[in-house]
Amino acid sequence: MVVRQIITREELAAAVEAQARMPMVRIGEALTALGFITQAQLDEALVLQREDRTVPLGEMLVRKGMVTRADLQTALARKMGYPLVDVLQFPADAEAVTRVPYPVAVRLLAMPLMMRAGRLVVAMEDPSDRQRIDELEFAAQCKLVPVLSRAGVLLGAIDRTYEKVGAAEFAPGRYYDPDKPIDFDAGDASKLLASMEKVEAPQEESEEKPLEQSDNTLVRLINQMILEAHTQGVSDIHVECAPGKEKVRIRFRKDGMLRNYLELPHTYRSALLARLKIMCDLDISERRKPQDGKINFSKFAQGVKLELRVATIPTQNNLEDAVLRLLTSTKPLPLEALGLTPLNLQRLQAASRRPYGMLLCVGPTGSGKTTTLHSVLAAINTPERKIWTAEDPVEITQAGLRQVQVNPRIEWTFAKALRAFLRADPDVIMVGEIRDSETAQVAIEASLTGHLVMSTLHTNSAPETVTRLLDMGMDPFNFADALLGVLAQRLVRRLCKHCTTTRPASSEEEEELLHDYLHAFGPMEPRPLAEDVLADWRQRFGTNGKLMHCQAAGCEKCGGTGFRGRAALHELMIVSRSLRSLIQNGQRADDLQRQALSEGMRTLRQDGIEKVLAGVTVIEEVRANS
């Protein structure tokens, strides 16, 4: 089917409005217009339908083998204008779901999606089936807006959606769903069934009672939410509470982008936060201060090795939000798997093998700095070296490393950990982050006294890191002598391998990339010639001497986004004698960048452009992140 599937409420609302303005077309006329059936076949089906009015015309044609179900759905979407919804990705509204009892939804193969202007929007395989619509309207006690779902996916989506909101009155495994996450409590299925909330007609708001944090429905909902986040490769779960009767919004961050996952009634608000606090041993009575904790999820779901870092933050109206970071990467990646160019990889390996000095990895929060440092440590982690790390928190563990978690509450800071390490005969020291001038000063002193020191910093580029540390009061001569190199990095969304298509790039597209690439050199002389750069690109990235333009339309594997996973952009500045002299003289970041570029460094933007040419990402992602 060539029609794009809808995955957000905003898109669906716009599509429903557009469909309402379309002229009415009968399903027989639509199928005939598309050439799927002849007029004679339509007349024959109409005669058969008069004998059995309970079967819709479209279903009658499918049963008689005149059209396939896929042809029927194409006609419904293209000619009759029914919006096509990806029910496996769409964040269904809890209020809408509870309007239709679970057994009715399963029997009629209809999934409630959201309420719109007092009407219930419901996904069906055949939205023209008037008999089912009438039955659903009776069950929901409101008017319906039917939309289209792909054939064969509704049953699994209904099971999953009703479980999310605690409205599924069934034992796990009754309906098979191959995409369903791990069943973590199959032994207590009867108890779960008995304690699940009854699906009743909506009560008046004044009669609504808040849930208890021990309510089994809530426990199941939170476990299911975490399991789905884990299986989908989500990095963060955001729980956002609004005042009054507004709903609790839960969003997932995947590949750097936030997406709605679920909305819950306001009655879930207090119990949801209390349950999360209990899972990570926080004080449930403290709502005025932020709290941090960790959930060992294997206690709640056997066989699932997953830890979550939880941060609760007080918001206005005496409410709280919570953010859960999934810590799934417990092992370091090989250095070769980070996506470094051959030159950057060679230079980074050479710097990490030096016996002393300082190596910094910089970038914004969530750009993979800790992952990169642990990959470097893994490459030099041998029995001949003693390696100490101070982290907050310890996210990646390695055998052979002595890892310490700092705790500012008891004044166990990065600076104090560094001083303690210096008395513990280290060869290599890794400091999770340089947050203040004291930590920076101790790190420089350690690197000058025969130790290799690695750390991270929040700066925008490699040259800016030098000026930032000098502005923090570091001595230029000591700092210049200590610094080995600075690696700046960003993460961009990676094109989905399953739906990426390529075509020869136009001359305008080549010129655009070339101009962007050469712009980084500024007025420096000598600078590379455009012809030489283009010839080098065609040799390294071209197909039959032509550069290719890559794009992804979106598919089921990537949720219709065209992106799946992330790739890193790198900017590695290795400190040479010339750069060291500039640092000692307190030169500006622009001067440092010009010198580094003349010595072979490439900026984040330039590294990103080469990854665009290699088909890893698109230029819009590179520009947005560099």
C-alpha positions in Angstrom: 0.0 0.0 0.0 1.5 3.3 -1.0 -0.5 5.4 1.5 1.6 6.8 4.4 0.6 5.5 7.8 -0.3 8.0 10.6 1.4 7.7 13.9 0.5 11.0 15.8 -2.7 12.5 17.2 -2.1 15.8 15.3 -1.8 14.0 12.0 -4.9 11.9 12.6 -7.0 14.9 13.6 -6.0 16.7 10.4 -6.6 13.6 8.2 -10.1 13.0 9.8 -11.0 16.7 9.0 -9.8 16.3 5.5 -11.7 13.1 5.0 -14.9 14.7 6.2 -14.7 17.3 3.4 -14.3 14.6 0.7 -17.3 13.7 -1.6 -18.9 10.4 -0.6 -17.8 7.5 -2.7 -19.2 4.0 -2.5 -16.8 1.1 -2.1 -18.0 -0.6 -5.4 -17.3 2.6 -7.3 -13.9 3.0 -5.7 -12.8 -0.6 -6.6 -14.1 -0.2 -10.2 -12.3 3.2 -10.6 -9.0 1.6 -9.5 -9.5 -1.3 -11.9 -9.6 -4.0 -9.2 -13.0 -5.3 -10.4 -15.2 -5.0 -13.5 -18.7 -3.7 -13.6 -20.0 -7.2 -14.2 -18.2 -8.5 -11.0 -19.7 -5.6 -9.1 -23.2 -6.3 -10.3 -22.8 -10.0 -9.3 -21.6 -9.1 -5.8 -24.5 -6.7 -5.4 -26.9 -9.5 -6.2 -25.2 -11.8 -3.6 -25.3 -9.1 -1.0 -29.1 -8.7 -1.4 -29.4 -12.3 -0.3 -27.2 -11.7 2.8 -27.4 -8.2 4.1 -25.2 -9.0 7.1 -22.0 -9.1 5.0 -20.6 -5.7 3.7 -20.0 -5.4 0.0 -16.2 -5.2 0.4 -16.1 -8.3 2.6 -18.3 -10.1 0.1 -15.9 -9.4 -2.8 -13.0 -10.6 -0.7 -14.8 -13.9 0.2 -15.6 -14.5 -3.4 -11.9 -14.0 -4.4 -12.7 -11.1 -6.7 -10.3 -8.7 -4.8 -7.7 -9.2 -2.2 -7.9 -7.6 1.3 -4.9 -5.4 0.3 -6.8 -4.2 -2.8 -9.9 -3.4 -0.6 -7.8 -1.4 1.9 -6.1 0.5 -1.0 -9.5 1.5 -2.3 -10.6 2.6 1.2 -7.6 4.7 1.7 -7.0 6.2 -1.8 -10.5 6.7 -3.2 -12.7 6.9 0.0 -10.1 8.9 1.9 -10.1 6.9 5.1 -6.9 7.8 7.1 -4.5 4.9 7.4 -3.2 4.6 11.0 -0.2 2.5 12.2 -2.0 1.1 15.3 1.3 -0.5 16.5 2.9 2.9 16.8 -0.1 5.2 17.5 -0.3 6.5 21.2 -3.9 5.6 22.0 -5.7 7.8 24.5 -6.6 6.0 27.8 -10.0 7.7 28.0 -10.8 6.5 24.5 -9.7 2.9 25.2 -11.9 2.6 28.3 -14.9 3.6 26.3 -15.0 0.2 24.5 -14.8 -2.9 26.7 -11.9 -5.2 25.9 -14.1 -8.2 24.8 -16.1 -6.0 22.4 -12.9 -4.6 20.9 -11.5 -8.1 20.3 -14.7 -9.5 18.9 -15.3 -6.6 16.5 -11.6 -6.1 15.7 -11.8 -2.4 16.5 -9.2 -0.3 18.4 -10.2 3.0 20.0 -7.6 5.7 19.4 -8.8 9.1 20.7 -11.7 11.4 21.4 -12.3 14.2 19.0 -15.1 16.7 19.3 -17.1 14.3 21.5 -16.7 11.5 18.9 -14.6 8.3 19.3 -12.0 7.7 16.6 -11.7 3.9 16.1 -9.4 2.0 13.8 -10.9 -0.9 11.8 -9.9 -3.1 8.9 -13.1 -2.1 7.0 -14.3 1.4 8.1 -17.3 1.1 5.8 -18.8 -1.8 7.8 -21.9 -0.1 9.1 -23.1 -3.0 11.2 -19.9 -3.1 13.3 -19.9 0.7 13.6 -23.5 0.6 15.0 -22.5 -2.0 17.5 -19.5 -0.1 18.6 -21.5 3.1 19.0 -23.9 1.3 21.3 -21.0 -0.1 23.4 -19.2 3.2 23.6 -22.4 5.3 24.1 -21.1 7.9 21.6 -20.8 8.6 17.9 -17.8 7.0 16.0 -15.3 8.2 13.4 -14.0 5.1 11.7 -10.4 5.1 10.3 -8.4 2.4 8.5 -5.9 -0.1 9.9 -3.7 -2.6 8.1 -5.0 -6.1 8.0 -3.6 -8.6 10.5 -2.2 -6.2 13.1 -5.2 -5.1 15.0 -5.5 -8.0 17.5 -1.9 -7.7 18.7 -2.3 -3.9 18.9 -5.6 -4.2 20.9 -3.9 -6.5 23.4 -0.9 -4.2 23.9 -3.0 -1.0 24.1 -5.5 -2.4 26.6 -2.7 -3.8 28.8 -1.0 -0.3 28.9 -4.1 1.3 30.4 -4.9 -1.7 32.6 -8.2 -2.4 30.9 -7.5 -5.9 29.4 -9.6 -8.5 31.1 -7.7 -11.5 29.9 -4.9 -13.9 30.9 -1.5 -13.3 29.2 -1.1 -15.6 26.1 -4.8 -15.9 25.3 -4.1 -14.0 22.0 -0.8 -14.6 20.4 1.2 -11.4 19.7 4.8 -12.1 18.3 5.8 -8.5 19.1 4.6 -8.6 22.7 7.3 -7.9 25.3 8.4 -10.5 27.9 5.7 -11.9 30.1 7.2 -11.3 33.5 4.6 -12.7 35.8 2.8 -15.5 34.1 2.5 -17.5 37.3 0.3 -15.0 38.9 -2.0 -14.5 35.9 -5.1 -15.5 37.9 -4.3 -13.0 40.6 -3.7 -10.2 38.0 -7.0 -11.0 36.3 -8.9 -10.8 39.6 -7.3 -7.5 40.5 -7.6 -5.8 37.1 -10.0 -2.8 37.0 -13.4 -3.5 35.7 -14.2 -1.7 32.5 -17.3 0.3 33.4 -19.2 3.2 32.0 -17.4 6.5 32.6 -18.2 8.0 36.0 -18.8 11.6 36.9 -15.5 13.4 37.6 -16.6 14.2 41.1 -16.8 10.5 41.9 -13.3 9.6 40.6 -10.9 8.3 43.2 -7.1 8.3 43.0 -5.4 5.0 42.6 -3.3 3.5 45.3 0.4 2.9 44.5 0.0 -0.8 45.3 -2.9 -1.2 42.8 -2.0 -4.2 40.6 -3.2 -2.5 37.5 -0.7 0.3 38.1 2.2 -2.1 38.9 1.5 -4.0 35.7 1.3 -0.8 33.7 4.7 0.5 34.9 6.4 -2.8 34.3 4.9 -3.0 30.8 6.0 0.6 30.1 9.6 -0.1 31.1 9.7 -3.4 29.1 8.4 -1.7 25.9 10.9 1.1 26.3 13.6 -1.5 26.7 12.6 -3.6 23.6 12.2 -0.4 21.5 15.7 0.9 22.2 14.4 4.0 24.2 17.0 6.0 26.1 14.7 8.0 28.4 11.1 7.8 29.8 9.5 11.2 30.7 6.6 11.2 33.1 5.0 14.6 33.1 2.2 15.6 35.5 -0.1 18.6 34.8 -2.4 20.3 37.4 -6.1 19.8 37.8 -7.9 17.3 35.7 -5.3 17.3 32.9 -3.9 14.0 32.0 -0.5 12.5 32.9 1.7 12.4 29.8 4.4 9.8 29.2 6.9 10.3 26.5 9.7 8.1 25.1 13.0 9.5 23.8 14.3 7.3 21.0 17.2 8.2 18.7 17.3 11.6 20.4 13.6 12.5 19.6 10.8 12.6 22.0 7.5 10.8 21.1 4.2 10.5 22.9 3.8 7.0 24.4 0.7 7.2 26.6 -1.7 9.5 28.4 -3.2 8.5 31.7 -6.1 10.0 33.7 -5.2 12.4 36.4 -6.2 9.9 39.0 -3.0 7.9 38.2 -0.8 10.9 39.0 0.2 10.5 42.7 0.2 6.7 42.6 2.4 6.6 39.5 5.1 8.8 41.1 4.8 6.9 44.4 5.3 3.6 42.8 8.4 4.8 40.9 9.9 6.1 44.2 9.2 2.8 45.9 10.9 0.9 43.1 14.1 2.9 43.6 13.9 3.3 47.4 13.2 7.0 47.5 11.2 8.9 50.1 7.6 8.9 48.9 6.6 11.6 51.3 9.2 14.1 50.0 7.7 16.1 47.2 9.5 19.5 47.7 13.0 18.5 46.7 14.5 16.6 43.7 15.5 13.0 44.4 17.8 10.6 42.5 17.7 6.8 42.6 18.2 3.7 40.6 15.9 0.8 39.7 17.2 -2.7 39.3 14.5 -4.0 37.1 15.5 -7.6 37.3 13.8 -7.6 40.7 10.5 -6.9 39.0 10.9 -8.8 35.8 12.9 -12.0 36.0 15.5 -12.5 33.2 15.5 -8.8 32.2 19.0 -7.3 32.9 18.2 -3.6 33.0 18.9 -0.7 35.3 17.2 2.7 35.3 18.4 5.9 36.7 15.4 7.9 38.1 15.3 11.6 38.8 12.2 13.2 40.3 11.8 17.0 40.0 9.2 19.1 41.9 7.0 21.3 39.6 4.4 23.9 40.2 1.1 23.2 42.0 2.9 20.8 44.4 3.4 18.2 41.6 6.4 16.2 40.4 7.8 15.0 37.2 10.0 11.9 36.8 12.6 11.0 34.1 13.9 7.5 33.8 17.2 6.9 32.0 17.6 3.3 30.7 21.1 2.1 31.4 21.4 -0.8 29.0 24.9 -0.4 27.7 26.8 -2.2 30.4 29.8 -3.2 28.1 32.1 -0.9 26.2 32.0 -0.7 22.4 35.2 -1.5 20.5 37.0 1.7 19.5 36.7 0.7 15.8 32.9 0.6 16.1 32.5 4.3 17.1 32.4 5.5 13.5 35.7 7.4 13.6 37.4 8.1 10.2 40.6 6.2 9.7 42.8 9.3 10.4 40.8 10.2 13.6 41.0 6.6 14.8 44.8 6.4 14.2 45.4 9.7 16.0 43.1 8.9 19.0 44.8 5.5 19.5 48.2 7.1 19.4 47.2 9.8 22.0 45.6 7.2 24.3 48.8 5.1 24.3 50.9 8.1 25.7 52.2 7.5 29.2 51.0 10.9 30.5 48.9 13.9 29.5 45.3 14.9 29.3 42.7 13.7 26.8 39.3 15.4 26.8 36.0 14.3 25.2 33.5 17.2 24.8 30.0 17.8 23.7 26.4 18.3 25.0 24.6 16.0 27.4 23.7 12.7 25.8 26.2 12.9 23.0 28.0 9.7 23.9 31.1 11.2 25.7 31.2 8.5 28.4 30.7 5.7 25.9 33.7 7.0 23.8 36.0 7.3 26.9 35.1 3.8 28.0 35.9 2.5 24.5 39.3 4.2 24.7 39.9 2.7 28.2 38.9 -0.7 26.9 41.6 -0.4 24.2 44.4 0.3 26.8 43.0 -1.9 29.7 45.8 -4.4 30.1 47.2 -6.1 33.2 50.2 -3.8 33.1 48.1 -0.7 33.8 46.2 0.4 36.9 43.1 2.4 35.8 40.9 4.4 38.3 37.6 6.0 37.2 35.4 8.5 39.1 31.9 8.6 37.6 28.4 9.9 38.4 26.9 7.3 38.1 28.8 4.2 37.0 26.9 3.3 33.8 29.4 1.0 32.0 31.4 -1.6 33.9 34.7 -3.2 32.8 36.7 -5.9 34.4 40.2 -4.6 35.4 39.0 -1.1 36.1 38.7 0.3 39.6 35.4 2.3 39.3 34.2 4.7 41.9 30.8 6.6 42.1 31.0 10.1 43.5 28.4 11.4 45.8 28.3 15.2 46.3 25.8 14.9 49.2 28.6 13.6 51.4 31.2 15.9 49.7 32.7 12.9 47.8 33.3 15.0 44.7 35.3 14.5 41.5 38.1 16.7 42.8 38.4 14.7 46.1 38.2 11.4 44.2 41.1 12.6 41.9 43.3 13.5 44.9 42.5 10.1 46.4 43.5 8.3 43.2 46.9 10.1 43.1 47.7 8.3 46.4 46.7 4.9 44.9 49.5 4.4 42.4 47.5 5.0 39.2 48.6 4.8 35.6 45.4 6.1 34.0 42.7 8.2 35.6 39.2 8.8 34.1 37.1 11.6 35.6 33.5 11.6 34.6 33.2 15.4 34.2 35.2 18.5 34.8 32.6 20.6 36.6 34.7 23.3 38.3 38.1 24.9 38.4 39.2 22.8 41.3 38.7 19.5 39.4 40.3 21.0 36.3 43.4 22.1 38.3 43.8 18.7 40.0 43.4 16.9 36.6 46.1 19.1 35.0 48.5 18.5 37.9 47.9 14.8 37.7 48.6 14.7 34.0 51.9 16.6 34.5 53.1 14.2 37.2 53.2 11.1 35.0 49.6 10.0 34.7 47.2 9.7 31.7 44.0 11.7 32.6 40.8 11.5 30.6 37.7 13.5 31.2 34.6 15.1 29.7 33.5 18.7 29.4 30.4 20.5 28.1 31.7 22.7 25.2 30.7 23.1 21.6 33.9 22.4 19.7 37.5 21.2 20.3 39.2 24.7 20.0 36.5 26.3 22.3 37.4 23.7 25.0 40.9 25.3 25.3 39.6 28.8 25.8 36.9 27.6 28.2 39.5 26.0 30.5 41.8 29.0 30.3 38.8 31.2 31.2 38.4 29.0 34.3 41.8 30.2 35.5 44.1 27.4 34.3 47.7 28.4 33.9 48.3 28.5 30.0 51.8 27.0 30.2 50.8 24.0 32.4 47.7 23.4 30.5 49.4 23.5 27.1 52.0 21.1 28.3 49.4 18.7 29.8 46.9 18.6 26.9 47.3 15.8 24.3 44.1 16.3 22.4 40.4 17.2 22.4 37.6 15.1 20.8 34.3 16.9 20.2 31.3 14.8 19.2 27.6 14.9 18.4 25.0 12.2 17.7 22.8 12.3 14.5 20.0 10.0 13.5 21.2 7.2 11.2 19.2 6.4 8.0 17.2 3.2 8.3 18.9 0.5 6.3 15.6 -1.2 5.4 14.1 1.7 3.5 17.0 3.8 2.3 17.1 4.4 -1.4 19.9 6.0 -3.5 20.1 8.0 -6.7 22.9 10.0 -8.3 23.3 13.4 -6.7 22.6 16.4 -8.8 25.2 19.0 -9.5 23.3 21.5 -7.3 23.4 19.0 -4.4 27.2 18.4 -4.9 27.8 22.2 -5.0 25.8 22.7 -1.8 27.8 20.1 0.1 31.1 21.4 -1.3 30.3 25.0 -0.3 29.4 23.9 3.2 32.5 21.8 3.5 34.9 24.5 2.3 33.2 27.2 4.4 34.8 25.8 7.6 38.3 26.8 6.3 37.3 30.4 6.2 40.0 32.8 4.8 42.9 30.5 5.7 45.6 30.0 3.1 46.5 27.6 1.6 43.0 26.0 1.6 42.0 22.9 -0.4 40.8 23.4 -4.0 37.1 22.6 -4.7 38.2 20.4 -7.6 40.5 18.3 -5.4 37.9 17.8 -2.7 35.3 16.7 -5.2 37.7 14.3 -6.9 38.6 12.8 -3.5 34.9 12.4 -2.6 34.1 10.6 -5.8 37.0 8.3 -5.3 36.1 7.4 -1.7 32.3 7.6 -1.7 31.2 7.5 -5.4 29.6 4.7 -7.4 30.9 4.5 -11.0 32.5 7.9 -10.4 29.3 9.6 -9.2 28.3 10.7 -5.7 25.0 9.3 -4.5 22.1 11.0 -2.7 20.6 8.8 0.0 17.1 9.2 1.5 14.7 7.0 3.5 10.9 7.1 3.0 10.1 5.3 6.3 9.0 1.7 7.0 7.7 -0.5 9.8 11.2 -1.2 11.0 11.8 2.5 11.7 8.3 3.5 12.7 7.8 5.5 9.5 10.5 8.0 10.4 13.2 6.9 8.0 15.8 6.8 10.8 16.9 4.0 13.0 19.8 4.3 15.5 22.3 7.1 15.8 25.8 7.8 14.4 28.5 10.0 15.9 30.2 13.1 14.3 33.7 13.7 15.5 36.2 16.6 15.6 39.6 15.6 16.9 42.2 18.2 17.7 45.6 16.7 18.5 47.9 19.3 20.2 51.1 19.8 18.1 54.0 22.1 18.9 52.4 24.9 16.9 49.1 24.6 18.8 50.9 24.3 22.1 52.6 27.6 21.4 49.3 29.3 20.5 47.7 28.0 23.7 50.6 29.3 25.8 50.1 32.7 24.2 46.4 32.7 25.0 45.2 32.8 21.4 41.5 32.8 20.5 39.5 29.7 19.5 39.4 30.9 15.8 43.2 31.0 15.6 43.4 27.5 17.2 40.9 26.1 14.7 42.7 27.5 11.7 46.0 26.0 12.8 44.3 22.6 13.6 42.6 22.6 10.2 46.0 23.2 8.5 47.3 20.1 10.4 44.5 17.8 9.2 41.7 18.3 11.7 38.2 18.3 10.3 35.3 20.0 12.0 32.0 18.4 13.1 30.3 19.8 10.1 32.9 18.5 7.7 32.9 15.0 9.3 29.1 15.0 9.1 29.2 15.9 5.3 31.5 12.9 4.7 29.0 10.7 6.6 26.2 12.1 4.4 28.2 11.1 1.3 28.7 7.6 2.8 24.9 7.2 3.2 25.0 7.2 7.0 22.7 10.2 7.6 21.3 13.3 5.8 22.6 16.8 5.6 19.6 18.2 7.6 20.6 16.1 10.6 24.2 17.3 10.3 23.3 21.0 10.1 20.9 20.6 13.1 23.6 19.1 15.3 26.9 20.8 14.3 
